[in-house]
Amino acid sequence: MQQTPLIDLQSVSYTYASQSKESAHPALALNDVSLQAQQGEYLVLLGHNGSGKSTLARQCNALLIPTSGRALIAGLDSAESANWRAIRETVGMIFQNPDNQIIATVVEDDVAWALAVRGVPALEIKERVAWAMQAVGIAHLRGMPPGKLSGGQKQRLAIAGVLALRPQCIIADEATAQLDPLSRQEIVALLHQLNQDFGLTVIQVTHLLEEAALAQRIVVMEQGKIGMEGTPAQVFADLEQLRALKLAIPEPLELAARLRRAGVRISPAALTVEAIAQELLQ
């Protein structure tokens, strides 16, 4: 029996109202996009700024509603406002700036805030908060004021707050964009760990190819449509097409391409420095 997708976008188009006095024409951000995400999948939405990837991500938890087409989340139609709360509890969202998601003055209280608002019993809140902080590696920071945290720690706090709600899916919308390279790697590794340890569906929105190397599937957006789709090995095999889509090629991919042109046998699946080094050793 075929598995019912957790997220099922059917011929979705979305148009933003015009923000310019000079133009009364609305801006088409998504154009007839169909996409499914399965339970437990790690999916990366890749694209340059303005390609439509964040607009597409926001269709997945009813932050935006299709102008035309349908968005079904766990079988619930996002066009029906009565479904919005259930959809947003099924699919949690992490944004670029964690400060926009931090409310309380103490880490532990911030993780608990959304649960308290929903009327979850105090004992269950305590258990969920402890579990979520442990899962993202900030249990030792429970008594700290969020303002004292680093950017990476704040993003972990934002993830913990969503995780405590026990969603089936987490969308990370450019969640590493404001972080230093090491913190970016740590947050991406955390998302993969949550996917593997708890079976969470993860949809990561990014413009950085290196963050997509370990995904199960990549969808590349361009001008509101899907430009490329496949496994990392399939998508990264066509570097010229990625350049045409205005994406910066990471050094490991450039290195692997040069080695192949020089006659060195490098597997298409070798997408990181570590994997390329392993290929050379063999």
Summary of the structure (lengths in Angstrom):
residues: 282
radius of gyration: 19.9
end to end distance: 40.8
largest distance: 63.7
contacts: 899
relative contact order: 0.15
helix: 42%
strand: 22%
